[in-house]
Amino acid sequence: MGVLSKLFGPRKPVRKGPPEHSVIVHFFYGSTNLQHVYALEDLLRNAISEAAAGEYDGHEVAEDGSDGFYYMYGPDAEALYRVISPVLAASSFMRGATVTLCFGSPKRSTPKRVIQLPL
């Protein structure tokens, strides 16, 4: 251990590899019965896991059930979207949903692509 390490502690490891990308799905729901939200969550988690495309992080739904979000992360937002796209298309409450692909850390200047799913 060097003198500087003794004075200031060990150097923090620098994270290597691609930046973390995210895919956020904003959907309209219209019910406080969340069984379909949980069922789609399971399908998304399984599809992402089987494709080793990243990880499913969770969901949020408004208290009145009007709308919600699904959150997913991985090294490539486009690859992650390709994996979840068929799953979203098969769900009736995903009609008209907005999918935001973020290509890096969540900052204002991070490149994004917004996809509007068909009604």
C-alpha positions in Angstrom: 0.0 0.0 0.0 1.5 3.4 -1.0 1.7 6.5 1.0 -1.3 8.2 -0.7 -3.4 5.1 -0.2 -2.5 5.1 3.5 -3.5 8.8 3.7 -6.6 8.8 1.5 -7.7 5.2 1.5 -7.6 2.8 -1.5 -8.6 4.2 -4.9 -12.2 3.4 -5.9 -12.5 1.0 -8.8 -13.4 2.6 -12.1 -16.4 1.0 -13.7 -15.5 -0.4 -17.1 -17.8 -1.5 -19.8 -20.6 0.1 -21.7 -22.9 2.6 -20.0 -26.1 1.4 -18.5 -29.0 1.9 -20.9 -32.7 1.9 -19.9 -36.0 1.2 -21.4 -39.1 2.8 -19.7 -42.6 1.9 -20.8 -45.4 4.4 -19.9 -48.8 2.8 -20.3 -52.5 3.6 -19.7 -54.3 1.1 -17.6 -57.6 2.2 -16.1 -58.1 -0.3 -13.3 -57.0 -0.9 -9.7 -57.0 -4.6 -10.4 -53.4 -5.2 -11.1 -53.4 -8.8 -12.1 -52.6 -8.0 -15.8 -49.8 -5.6 -14.8 -48.2 -8.4 -12.7 -48.8 -11.0 -15.5 -47.0 -8.8 -18.1 -44.3 -8.1 -15.5 -43.6 -11.9 -15.3 -43.5 -12.2 -19.1 -41.1 -9.2 -19.5 -38.8 -10.5 -16.7 -38.7 -14.0 -18.3 -38.0 -12.7 -21.9 -35.2 -10.4 -20.7 -33.7 -13.1 -18.6 -33.8 -15.8 -21.3 -32.2 -13.4 -23.8 -29.6 -12.2 -21.3 -30.4 -8.7 -22.5 -30.4 -7.0 -19.1 -32.7 -6.9 -16.2 -36.3 -6.0 -15.3 -36.3 -3.5 -12.4 -40.0 -3.1 -11.5 -43.1 -1.1 -12.2 -45.1 1.8 -10.8 -48.9 2.2 -11.1 -50.9 5.3 -10.1 -53.0 4.8 -7.0 -56.2 5.1 -9.1 -54.8 2.6 -11.7 -55.0 5.2 -14.5 -51.4 4.7 -15.8 -48.1 3.1 -15.0 -44.5 2.5 -15.9 -42.3 -0.6 -16.4 -38.5 -0.1 -15.9 -35.8 -2.2 -17.6 -32.0 -1.8 -17.8 -29.2 -3.3 -19.8 -26.0 -2.6 -21.8 -28.0 -2.0 -25.1 -31.4 -0.3 -25.1 -32.1 -1.3 -28.7 -31.4 -5.0 -28.0 -33.5 -4.8 -24.9 -36.4 -3.3 -26.9 -36.2 -6.0 -29.5 -36.6 -8.6 -26.8 -39.6 -7.0 -25.1 -41.3 -5.6 -28.2 -43.3 -8.9 -29.1 -44.3 -9.2 -25.4 -45.6 -5.6 -25.4 -47.4 -6.1 -28.7 -49.3 -9.1 -27.3 -50.8 -7.2 -24.4 -54.0 -5.3 -25.0 -53.3 -2.6 -22.4 -50.0 -1.7 -24.1 -51.9 -0.2 -27.0 -50.8 3.5 -27.3 -48.0 3.0 -24.7 -44.9 5.1 -25.0 -41.5 3.4 -24.9 -38.4 5.5 -24.1 -35.0 4.1 -24.8 -32.2 6.0 -23.0 -28.7 5.4 -24.3 -26.6 6.1 -21.1 -26.9 7.5 -17.6 -30.1 9.4 -16.9 -29.0 13.0 -17.6 -30.7 15.7 -19.7 -28.1 15.4 -22.4 -28.4 11.6 -22.7 -29.6 10.5 -26.2 -33.1 9.1 -26.2 -35.5 7.5 -28.6 -39.2 7.6 -28.0 -41.5 4.9 -29.6 -45.3 5.2 -29.6 -46.9 1.8 -29.8 -49.9 1.5 -32.1 -53.4 1.9 -30.8 
